[in-house]
Amino acid sequence: MASFNKLKNVFMLAFDWILYGAGSADTCQVTVTQPRFQEVDYSIQTVLLTCAFSASGCPSSPPEVLWFRFLTHEHQDLCTPGCTDDQKYKVHLISEKNISLQINDLTVDDNALYICGIAFSNSASPRSKQTGDGTVLTKTEKQHSNGKLIVMIIASSLLFLYSTTVFTFFAIYKLKPKLLKKSGNEDQRTENCKISSGRKIFQAIAQELQKQRYAEHCQQPDDLEDDTVYQNR
């Protein structure tokens, strides 16, 4: 940050040297404002950087509009006031107090700090030549958009898994009483079958005992008759 401020001070001296002129309007005061940041998508090929200014006590003649660009280690004069590359840069007057810099064929190499300057060259007032704080232009790369897409896909997948898990637990919670009831009914039927089988076995044993008793009862008269006959003899 310190090196940037030092570079900007040097730039301001050069700016004053370019715009130095004599004049009688010593009360001329200029204020310049710019958006601090401007981000554009990687698909954008043309961008407009806006600059607004106000002037009081200045000559009635139109001011000069200048644009500069700060890179990492250097600054460039883009339009002072004529543009160095008319195909790449164009200055537009939006209204009486608003101007813009149009940048064509925009690439990530154009990411930089763009500073707007307003100067009333016919004034000798130190405040007649001012610059804004600059606009940081950032053009996103295509990989950034792909990264966002990947993040969205991952988030959607996690949400789907969460929803599926919740639905599964809910279904199990709803079906558990029915499963328990069905299992209980099957156990009851098994127990009833065991009881019924035991009863059938018991009935078969009882019937067999009855048959044996009946057979023994039927054989008794023959024995008595034999004894009687023996005694009479």
Backbone as CSV, one residue per row, in Angstrom:
resi,resn,N_x,N_y,N_z,CA_x,CA_y,CA_z,C_x,C_y,C_z
1,MET,0.830,-1.200,0.000,0.000,0.000,0.000,0.864,1.250,0.000
2,ALA,1.993,1.233,0.741,2.878,2.399,0.795,3.485,2.667,-0.571
3,SER,3.915,1.585,-1.254,4.496,1.760,-2.580,3.463,2.283,-3.563
4,PHE,2.205,1.834,-3.394,1.145,2.322,-4.267,0.912,3.819,-4.056
5,ASN,0.872,4.274,-2.798,0.679,5.701,-2.525,1.834,6.530,-3.071
6,LYS,3.055,6.013,-2.955,4.220,6.727,-3.481,4.117,6.853,-4.988
7,LEU,3.721,5.764,-5.638,3.569,5.786,-7.084,2.478,6.750,-7.512
8,LYS,1.410,6.808,-6.708,0.322,7.719,-7.049,0.757,9.172,-6.901
9,ASN,1.572,9.472,-5.890,2.068,10.845,-5.721,2.934,11.255,-6.904
10,VAL,3.783,10.338,-7.347,4.598,10.626,-8.523,3.721,10.855,-9.740
11,PHE,2.694,10.031,-9.846,1.752,10.178,-10.948,1.060,11.531,-10.909
12,MET,0.668,11.988,-9.716,-0.006,13.280,-9.595,0.905,14.421,-10.033
13,LEU,2.201,14.334,-9.737,3.138,15.356,-10.195,3.204,15.384,-11.723
14,ALA,3.234,14.187,-12.306,3.237,14.122,-13.764,1.932,14.647,-14.334
15,PHE,0.859,14.349,-13.645,-0.458,14.828,-14.062,-0.518,16.359,-14.053
16,ASP,-0.004,16.965,-12.977,0.018,18.436,-12.899,0.905,19.034,-13.991
17,TRP,1.990,18.361,-14.311,2.886,18.869,-15.348,2.206,18.836,-16.713
18,ILE,1.458,17.778,-16.976,0.754,17.665,-18.254,-0.302,18.746,-18.381
19,LEU,-1.019,19.006,-17.294,-2.168,19.902,-17.347,-1.850,21.314,-16.876
20,TYR,-0.601,21.612,-16.648,-0.253,22.928,-16.108,-0.646,24.015,-17.108
21,GLY,-1.261,25.047,-16.618,-1.620,26.183,-17.451,-1.900,27.376,-16.582
22,ALA,-1.876,28.505,-17.142,-2.119,29.749,-16.407,-3.554,30.168,-16.582
23,GLY,-4.123,30.867,-15.600,-5.492,31.346,-15.684,-5.816,32.230,-14.516
24,SER,-6.966,32.880,-14.574,-7.357,33.832,-13.543,-8.383,33.281,-12.588
25,ALA,-8.960,32.135,-12.904,-10.015,31.571,-12.043,-9.358,30.809,-10.912
26,ASP,-8.828,31.488,-9.935,-8.098,30.842,-8.849,-9.015,30.131,-7.866
27,THR,-10.303,30.388,-7.910,-11.236,29.742,-6.971,-11.818,28.459,-7.534
28,CYS,-11.350,28.023,-8.662,-11.897,26.819,-9.302,-11.607,25.595,-8.436
29,GLN,-12.655,24.853,-8.152,-12.526,23.624,-7.357,-13.273,22.499,-8.055
30,VAL,-12.615,21.382,-8.177,-13.164,20.213,-8.870,-13.176,19.030,-7.916
31,THR,-14.261,18.248,-7.975,-14.381,17.009,-7.200,-14.738,15.877,-8.156
32,VAL,-14.010,14.787,-8.052,-14.208,13.641,-8.949,-14.558,12.410,-8.119
33,THR,-15.562,11.691,-8.544,-15.981,10.457,-7.855,-16.067,9.324,-8.860
34,GLN,-15.685,8.134,-8.399,-15.730,6.922,-9.220,-16.199,5.744,-8.371
35,PRO,-16.852,4.750,-8.988,-17.141,3.503,-8.260,-15.829,2.827,-7.876
36,ARG,-15.788,2.261,-6.661,-14.536,1.674,-6.197,-14.226,0.359,-6.908
37,PHE,-15.266,-0.421,-7.216,-15.053,-1.730,-7.824,-16.045,-1.946,-8.953
38,GLN,-15.615,-2.695,-9.950,-16.503,-3.118,-11.033,-16.035,-4.491,-11.514
39,GLU,-16.909,-5.487,-11.382,-16.587,-6.859,-11.774,-17.477,-7.265,-12.927
40,VAL,-16.887,-7.867,-13.944,-17.633,-8.311,-15.117,-17.378,-9.788,-15.344
41,ASP,-18.328,-10.428,-16.004,-18.224,-11.852,-16.288,-17.211,-12.100,-17.398
42,TYR,-16.697,-13.326,-17.427,-15.667,-13.658,-18.415,-16.178,-13.541,-19.847
43,SER,-17.509,-13.639,-20.042,-18.071,-13.580,-21.393,-18.218,-12.145,-21.919
44,ILE,-18.072,-11.143,-21.067,-18.229,-9.745,-21.475,-16.997,-9.305,-22.272
45,GLN,-17.252,-8.662,-23.409,-16.162,-8.194,-24.265,-15.968,-6.684,-24.217
46,THR,-16.977,-5.941,-23.782,-16.896,-4.478,-23.722,-17.440,-4.010,-22.380
47,VAL,-16.760,-3.046,-21.765,-17.176,-2.535,-20.469,-17.081,-1.015,-20.474
48,LEU,-17.947,-0.369,-19.688,-17.937,1.085,-19.525,-17.598,1.410,-18.079
49,LEU,-16.548,2.186,-17.867,-16.179,2.677,-16.535,-16.660,4.119,-16.414
50,THR,-17.467,4.379,-15.394,-18.081,5.703,-15.258,-17.269,6.596,-14.327
51,CYS,-17.453,7.909,-14.534,-16.767,8.921,-13.730,-17.671,10.144,-13.655
52,ALA,-17.886,10.649,-12.445,-18.718,11.839,-12.243,-17.876,12.924,-11.587
53,PHE,-18.163,14.179,-11.908,-17.408,15.278,-11.315,-18.328,16.478,-11.104
54,SER,-17.893,17.331,-10.221,-18.570,18.603,-9.984,-17.507,19.698,-9.976
55,ALA,-17.883,20.889,-10.410,-16.933,22.002,-10.501,-17.620,23.278,-10.046
56,SER,-16.890,24.102,-9.281,-17.417,25.390,-8.831,-16.336,26.457,-9.002
57,GLY,-16.763,27.632,-9.490,-15.813,28.729,-9.714,-14.835,28.481,-10.830
58,CYS,-15.191,27.582,-11.739,-14.280,27.217,-12.829,-14.695,27.915,-14.124
59,PRO,-13.783,27.986,-15.085,-14.120,28.585,-16.383,-15.289,27.867,-17.040
60,SER,-15.943,28.563,-17.927,-17.112,27.990,-18.601,-16.716,27.022,-19.705
61,SER,-15.487,27.006,-20.095,-15.041,26.083,-21.144,-15.054,24.651,-20.622
62,PRO,-15.318,23.675,-21.486,-15.348,22.277,-21.050,-13.986,21.852,-20.513
63,PRO,-13.982,21.018,-19.507,-12.697,20.552,-18.966,-12.106,19.449,-19.841
64,GLU,-10.868,19.162,-19.604,-10.229,18.034,-20.252,-10.467,16.776,-19.401
65,VAL,-10.735,15.691,-20.085,-10.990,14.414,-19.414,-9.828,13.483,-19.717
66,LEU,-9.264,12.926,-18.679,-8.105,12.046,-18.839,-8.356,10.721,-18.108
67,TRP,-7.788,9.685,-18.656,-7.889,8.365,-18.043,-6.496,7.745,-17.955
68,PHE,-6.238,7.163,-16.768,-4.958,6.497,-16.510,-5.240,5.099,-15.965
69,ARG,-4.233,4.274,-16.084,-4.382,2.912,-15.571,-3.156,2.539,-14.749
70,PHE,-3.426,1.998,-13.541,-2.361,1.500,-12.674,-2.321,-0.017,-12.762
71,LEU,-1.164,-0.547,-13.141,-0.923,-1.978,-13.087,-0.141,-2.293,-11.821
72,THR,0.400,-3.474,-11.727,1.080,-3.874,-10.489,2.298,-3.006,-10.210
73,HIS,3.079,-2.733,-11.234,4.336,-2.015,-11.006,4.485,-0.778,-11.890
74,GLU,3.452,-0.381,-12.591,3.567,0.771,-13.476,2.202,1.398,-13.708
75,HIS,2.222,2.603,-14.287,0.977,3.241,-14.681,1.071,3.578,-16.161
76,GLN,-0.089,3.641,-16.808,-0.150,3.902,-18.241,-1.101,5.059,-18.503
77,ASP,-0.719,5.910,-19.471,-1.590,6.992,-19.913,-2.470,6.454,-21.031
78,LEU,-3.752,6.296,-20.738,-4.653,5.737,-21.740,-5.218,6.828,-22.650
79,CYS,-5.769,7.885,-22.031,-6.355,8.994,-22.795,-5.974,10.299,-22.094
80,THR,-5.140,11.143,-22.740,-4.630,12.352,-22.057,-4.566,13.595,-22.963
81,PRO,-5.628,14.131,-23.515,-6.966,13.523,-23.572,-7.154,12.557,-24.730
82,GLY,-6.301,12.615,-25.759,-6.433,11.658,-26.845,-6.008,10.272,-26.394
83,CYS,-6.711,9.251,-26.852,-6.432,7.872,-26.423,-5.278,7.291,-27.224
84,THR,-4.448,6.532,-26.571,-3.287,5.914,-27.225,-3.707,4.836,-28.213
85,ASP,-4.867,4.214,-27.978,-5.370,3.161,-28.866,-6.866,3.414,-29.067
86,ASP,-7.204,4.010,-30.219,-8.608,4.371,-30.472,-9.501,3.157,-30.656
87,GLN,-8.930,2.027,-31.014,-9.725,0.810,-31.165,-10.023,0.178,-29.804
88,LYS,-9.115,0.328,-28.884,-9.245,-0.290,-27.564,-10.014,0.602,-26.596
89,TYR,-9.741,1.916,-26.618,-10.316,2.833,-25.625,-11.069,3.957,-26.323
90,LYS,-12.223,4.314,-25.738,-13.019,5.430,-26.228,-13.621,6.155,-25.031
91,VAL,-13.583,7.499,-25.053,-14.160,8.319,-23.991,-15.508,8.847,-24.467
92,HIS,-16.531,8.707,-23.619,-17.888,9.154,-23.961,-18.368,10.175,-22.931
93,LEU,-19.080,11.176,-23.414,-19.715,12.156,-22.541,-21.157,11.711,-22.314
94,ILE,-21.434,11.173,-21.125,-22.776,10.687,-20.823,-23.721,11.849,-20.567
95,SER,-23.302,12.779,-19.760,-24.060,14.004,-19.483,-23.053,15.109,-19.190
96,GLU,-23.555,16.250,-18.758,-22.675,17.400,-18.525,-21.641,17.112,-17.442
97,LYS,-21.979,16.292,-16.489,-21.073,16.010,-15.365,-20.697,14.541,-15.257
98,ASN,-21.004,13.761,-16.265,-20.715,12.328,-16.221,-20.047,11.887,-17.518
99,ILE,-18.971,11.158,-17.378,-18.237,10.647,-18.528,-17.949,9.171,-18.301
100,SER,-17.493,8.493,-19.345,-17.181,7.065,-19.216,-16.017,6.710,-20.128
101,LEU,-15.344,5.641,-19.769,-14.279,5.066,-20.587,-14.749,3.711,-21.079
102,GLN,-14.816,3.572,-22.379,-15.202,2.292,-22.976,-13.943,1.497,-23.300
103,ILE,-13.913,0.231,-22.827,-12.785,-0.656,-23.086,-13.296,-1.817,-23.925
104,ASN,-12.722,-1.987,-25.122,-13.130,-3.058,-26.028,-12.164,-4.235,-25.938
105,ASP,-12.628,-5.362,-26.481,-11.812,-6.594,-26.489,-11.250,-6.882,-25.093
106,LEU,-12.153,-6.901,-24.127,-11.751,-7.027,-22.725,-11.200,-8.413,-22.432
107,THR,-10.061,-8.456,-21.734,-9.455,-9.712,-21.293,-9.048,-9.567,-19.832
108,VAL,-8.579,-10.653,-19.248,-8.129,-10.606,-17.855,-6.878,-9.740,-17.705
109,ASP,-6.173,-9.495,-18.819,-4.997,-8.629,-18.759,-5.382,-7.170,-18.533
110,ASP,-6.674,-6.850,-18.714,-7.144,-5.485,-18.484,-7.523,-5.246,-17.030
111,ASN,-7.393,-6.254,-16.181,-7.664,-6.068,-14.754,-6.640,-5.089,-14.171
112,ALA,-7.143,-3.971,-13.656,-6.235,-2.932,-13.153,-7.056,-1.876,-12.426
113,LEU,-6.369,-0.843,-11.938,-7.010,0.305,-11.306,-7.073,1.425,-12.336
114,TYR,-8.297,1.861,-12.664,-8.507,2.900,-13.674,-8.883,4.208,-12.972
115,ILE,-8.132,5.274,-13.284,-8.311,6.562,-12.616,-8.762,7.595,-13.635
116,CYS,-9.806,8.311,-13.253,-10.359,9.381,-14.084,-9.823,10.731,-13.585
117,GLY,-9.416,11.600,-14.514,-8.931,12.929,-14.154,-9.716,14.012,-14.882
118,ILE,-10.021,15.076,-14.165,-10.716,16.237,-14.732,-9.832,17.464,-14.519
119,ALA,-9.642,18.242,-15.585,-8.749,19.403,-15.492,-9.312,20.589,-16.264
120,PHE,-9.370,21.735,-15.595,-9.659,23.003,-16.251,-8.299,23.688,-16.467
121,SER,-7.774,23.499,-17.652,-6.411,23.943,-17.924,-6.265,25.459,-17.879
122,ASN,-7.368,26.193,-18.054,-7.292,27.657,-18.046,-7.267,28.228,-16.640
123,SER,-7.330,27.358,-15.616,-7.319,27.817,-14.235,-5.984,27.495,-13.595
124,ALA,-5.506,28.418,-12.752,-4.256,28.213,-12.018,-4.501,27.681,-10.621
125,SER,-5.758,27.464,-10.276,-6.076,26.964,-8.948,-5.573,25.538,-8.779
126,PRO,-4.958,25.230,-7.625,-4.501,23.843,-7.405,-5.635,22.844,-7.408
127,ARG,-6.846,23.309,-7.147,-7.998,22.412,-7.086,-8.699,22.291,-8.426
128,SER,-8.155,22.898,-9.445,-8.809,22.850,-10.759,-8.465,21.585,-11.524
129,LYS,-7.540,20.828,-11.024,-7.140,19.564,-11.655,-7.169,18.474,-10.580
130,GLN,-8.135,17.552,-10.710,-8.332,16.519,-9.695,-8.546,15.160,-10.348
131,THR,-8.259,14.135,-9.576,-8.515,12.755,-10.016,-9.414,12.063,-8.997
132,GLY,-10.081,11.023,-9.466,-10.865,10.188,-8.556,-9.974,9.175,-7.848
133,ASP,-10.591,8.396,-6.952,-9.845,7.368,-6.224,-9.590,6.133,-7.084
134,GLY,-10.234,6.070,-8.223,-10.001,4.942,-9.122,-11.034,3.836,-8.990
135,THR,-11.201,3.108,-10.065,-12.109,1.957,-10.114,-11.292,0.699,-10.383
136,VAL,-11.422,-0.273,-9.501,-10.727,-1.551,-9.687,-11.587,-2.421,-10.595
137,LEU,-11.083,-2.660,-11.804,-11.796,-3.483,-12.774,-11.306,-4.917,-12.671
138,THR,-12.253,-5.858,-12.571,-11.915,-7.273,-12.481,-12.803,-8.054,-13.437
139,LYS,-12.149,-8.750,-14.355,-12.864,-9.668,-15.245,-12.576,-11.090,-14.780
140,THR,-13.636,-11.826,-14.446,-13.453,-13.187,-13.939,-13.039,-14.114,-15.066
141,GLU,-12.261,-15.121,-14.708,-11.851,-16.123,-15.672,-12.910,-17.203,-15.795
142,LYS,-12.873,-17.926,-16.895,-13.862,-18.975,-17.147,-13.777,-20.078,-16.123
143,GLN,-12.567,-20.349,-15.623,-12.400,-21.406,-14.628,-13.168,-21.091,-13.367
144,HIS,-13.308,-19.798,-13.038,-14.056,-19.431,-11.840,-15.510,-19.840,-11.971
145,SER,-16.083,-19.635,-13.168,-17.480,-20.019,-13.376,-17.637,-21.528,-13.294
146,ASN,-16.642,-22.256,-13.850,-16.707,-23.718,-13.752,-16.630,-24.164,-12.298
147,GLY,-15.804,-23.459,-11.514,-15.705,-23.784,-10.098,-17.027,-23.588,-9.389
148,LYS,-17.723,-22.502,-9.717,-19.037,-22.267,-9.108,-20.013,-23.360,-9.503
149,LEU,-19.938,-23.789,-10.786,-20.829,-24.854,-11.244,-20.564,-26.145,-10.488
150,ILE,-19.282,-26.458,-10.279,-18.929,-27.671,-9.536,-19.458,-27.603,-8.109
151,VAL,-19.302,-26.421,-7.491,-19.810,-26.247,-6.122,-21.317,-26.443,-6.075
152,MET,-22.031,-25.918,-7.079,-23.483,-26.083,-7.121,-23.865,-27.545,-7.288
153,ILE,-23.100,-28.277,-8.138,-23.402,-29.700,-8.349,-23.180,-30.487,-7.060
154,ILE,-22.071,-30.197,-6.370,-21.790,-30.891,-5.105,-22.868,-30.591,-4.076
155,ALA,-23.260,-29.316,-3.989,-24.298,-28.937,-3.025,-25.618,-29.633,-3.345
156,SER,-25.965,-29.718,-4.635,-27.204,-30.391,-5.030,-27.151,-31.875,-4.693
157,SER,-25.985,-32.501,-4.915,-25.842,-33.925,-4.602,-25.994,-34.189,-3.110
158,LEU,-25.356,-33.328,-2.310,-25.466,-33.490,-0.860,-26.908,-33.298,-0.398
159,LEU,-27.599,-32.334,-1.001,-28.998,-32.109,-0.640,-29.846,-33.306,-1.022
160,PHE,-29.559,-33.918,-2.193,-30.309,-35.101,-2.617,-30.082,-36.265,-1.661
161,LEU,-28.823,-36.486,-1.260,-28.524,-37.567,-0.320,-29.207,-37.336,1.017
162,TYR,-29.200,-36.081,1.458,-29.857,-35.765,2.733,-31.357,-36.040,2.644
163,SER,-31.982,-35.615,1.534,-33.418,-35.826,1.370,-33.745,-37.310,1.307
164,THR,-32.894,-38.086,0.592,-33.122,-39.528,0.489,-33.013,-40.207,1.853
165,THR,-32.030,-39.790,2.641,-31.848,-40.380,3.977,-33.041,-40.074,4.877
166,VAL,-33.479,-38.833,4.849,-34.632,-38.450,5.667,-35.867,-39.228,5.251
167,PHE,-36.098,-39.375,3.934,-37.264,-40.112,3.447,-37.195,-41.578,3.876
168,THR,-35.994,-42.175,3.816,-35.839,-43.581,4.208,-36.167,-43.784,5.679
169,PHE,-35.619,-42.920,6.537,-35.914,-43.030,7.966,-37.400,-42.817,8.242
170,PHE,-38.014,-41.896,7.523,-39.441,-41.636,7.710,-40.270,-42.846,7.300
171,ALA,-39.889,-43.467,6.167,-40.620,-44.643,5.699,-40.493,-45.800,6.681
172,ILE,-39.269,-45.995,7.211,-39.061,-47.067,8.194,-39.880,-46.797,9.455
173,TYR,-39.918,-45.533,9.867,-40.685,-45.183,11.070,-42.172,-45.463,10.872
174,LYS,-42.671,-45.192,9.649,-44.086,-45.418,9.373,-44.413,-46.905,9.244
175,LEU,-43.501,-47.692,8.660,-43.778,-49.107,8.406,-43.448,-50.005,9.587
176,LYS,-42.709,-49.505,10.570,-42.284,-50.338,11.692,-43.471,-50.942,12.450
177,PRO,-44.517,-50.169,12.813,-45.661,-50.800,13.518,-46.307,-51.913,12.707
178,LYS,-46.429,-51.716,11.377,-47.040,-52.745,10.550,-46.181,-53.996,10.520
179,LEU,-44.877,-53.807,10.417,-43.974,-54.967,10.399,-44.030,-55.733,11.714
180,LEU,-44.083,-54.963,12.830,-44.172,-55.611,14.127,-45.494,-56.363,14.280
181,LYS,-46.576,-55.762,13.787,-47.888,-56.409,13.880,-47.915,-57.679,13.046
182,LYS,-47.338,-57.596,11.836,-47.295,-58.766,10.967,-46.477,-59.878,11.590
183,SER,-45.347,-59.515,12.189,-44.511,-60.512,12.852,-45.243,-61.139,14.030
184,GLY,-45.991,-60.304,14.775,-46.750,-60.827,15.908,-47.836,-61.786,15.459
185,ASN,-48.495,-61.460,14.324,-49.543,-62.351,13.809,-48.956,-63.692,13.385
186,GLU,-47.775,-63.632,12.745,-47.144,-64.889,12.342,-46.757,-65.730,13.547
187,ASP,-46.245,-65.081,14.587,-45.895,-65.826,15.804,-47.137,-66.440,16.431
188,GLN,-48.261,-65.698,16.418,-49.502,-66.203,17.004,-50.008,-67.416,16.228
189,ARG,-49.908,-67.320,14.868,-50.360,-68.456,14.057,-49.485,-69.679,14.308
190,THR,-48.201,-69.462,14.474,-47.299,-70.588,14.764,-47.655,-71.235,16.090
191,GLU,-47.935,-70.401,17.088,-48.293,-70.925,18.405,-49.611,-71.685,18.346
192,ASN,-50.580,-71.148,17.576,-51.871,-71.830,17.452,-51.703,-73.186,16.771
193,CYS,-50.805,-73.224,15.763,-50.559,-74.507,15.089,-49.959,-75.521,16.048
194,LYS,-49.038,-75.063,16.891,-48.447,-75.981,17.867,-49.505,-76.512,18.827
195,ILE,-50.396,-75.628,19.325,-51.454,-76.055,20.253,-52.396,-77.043,19.585
196,SER,-52.782,-76.715,18.320,-53.692,-77.605,17.603,-53.061,-78.972,17.383
197,SER,-51.769,-78.997,17.056,-51.078,-80.272,16.850,-51.022,-81.064,18.148
198,GLY,-50.776,-80.371,19.261,-50.742,-81.069,20.553,-52.094,-81.665,20.898
199,ARG,-53.138,-80.905,20.587,-54.480,-81.422,20.871,-54.771,-82.668,20.048
200,LYS,-54.368,-82.660,18.784,-54.619,-83.819,17.930,-53.875,-85.047,18.450
201,ILE,-52.662,-84.866,18.887,-51.894,-85.990,19.435,-52.563,-86.546,20.702
202,PHE,-53.003,-85.595,21.567,-53.663,-86.026,22.796,-54.942,-86.789,22.491
203,GLN,-55.704,-86.295,21.502,-56.951,-86.979,21.143,-56.651,-88.371,20.590
204,ALA,-55.594,-88.495,19.820,-55.252,-89.816,19.260,-54.885,-90.791,20.367
205,ILE,-54.114,-90.295,21.360,-53.738,-91.175,22.493,-54.979,-91.593,23.279
206,ALA,-55.873,-90.606,23.507,-57.090,-90.916,24.266,-57.943,-91.946,23.548
207,GLN,-58.052,-91.791,22.211,-58.845,-92.746,21.449,-58.225,-94.150,21.513
208,GLU,-56.906,-94.218,21.463,-56.230,-95.518,21.519,-56.466,-96.193,22.876
209,LEU,-56.422,-95.396,23.957,-56.679,-95.955,25.282,-58.122,-96.477,25.382
210,GLN,-59.043,-95.717,24.806,-60.447,-96.152,24.841,-60.622,-97.476,24.092
211,LYS,-59.937,-97.589,22.959,-60.047,-98.834,22.209,-59.525,-100.022,23.029
212,GLN,-58.406,-99.806,23.707,-57.830,-100.877,24.507,-58.768,-101.271,25.643
213,ARG,-59.350,-100.297,26.308,-60.291,-100.594,27.405,-61.521,-101.354,26.883
214,TYR,-61.957,-100.932,25.722,-63.137,-101.576,25.152,-62.822,-103.035,24.803
215,ALA,-61.656,-103.254,24.303,-61.279,-104.634,23.941,-61.179,-105.504,25.188
216,GLU,-60.621,-104.979,26.252,-60.514,-105.739,27.491,-61.900,-106.035,28.066
217,HIS,-62.786,-105.070,27.966,-64.126,-105.255,28.503,-64.891,-106.345,27.735
218,CYS,-64.669,-106.380,26.460,-65.369,-107.365,25.637,-64.847,-108.791,25.898
219,GLN,-63.668,-108.982,26.338,-63.102,-110.298,26.571,-63.508,-110.879,27.935
220,GLN,-63.972,-110.100,28.888,-64.301,-110.575,30.244,-65.435,-111.618,30.278
221,PRO,-66.530,-111.539,29.617,-67.627,-112.541,29.715,-67.177,-113.933,29.311
222,ASP,-66.315,-114.056,28.332,-65.842,-115.362,27.918,-65.106,-116.065,29.052
223,ASP,-64.346,-115.329,29.770,-63.614,-115.915,30.892,-64.555,-116.388,32.000
224,LEU,-65.576,-115.550,32.257,-66.542,-115.948,33.302,-67.297,-117.222,32.906
225,GLU,-67.621,-117.284,31.612,-68.370,-118.448,31.154,-67.523,-119.711,31.304
226,ASP,-66.275,-119.619,31.065,-65.421,-120.784,31.194,-65.349,-121.266,32.644
227,ASP,-65.302,-120.309,33.556,-65.245,-120.688,34.977,-66.536,-121.362,35.417
228,THR,-67.649,-120.862,34.941,-68.943,-121.428,35.317,-69.078,-122.864,34.822
229,VAL,-68.706,-123.040,33.615,-68.802,-124.383,33.037,-67.895,-125.360,33.799
230,TYR,-66.801,-124.959,34.182,-65.851,-125.804,34.886,-66.420,-126.235,36.244
231,GLN,-67.080,-125.278,36.933,-67.612,-125.554,38.238,-68.785,-126.573,38.120
232,ASN,-69.637,-126.448,37.119,-70.783,-127.349,37.002,-70.325,-128.770,36.729
233,ARG,-69.227,-128.893,36.080,-68.728,-130.196,35.787,-68.166,-130.818,37.037
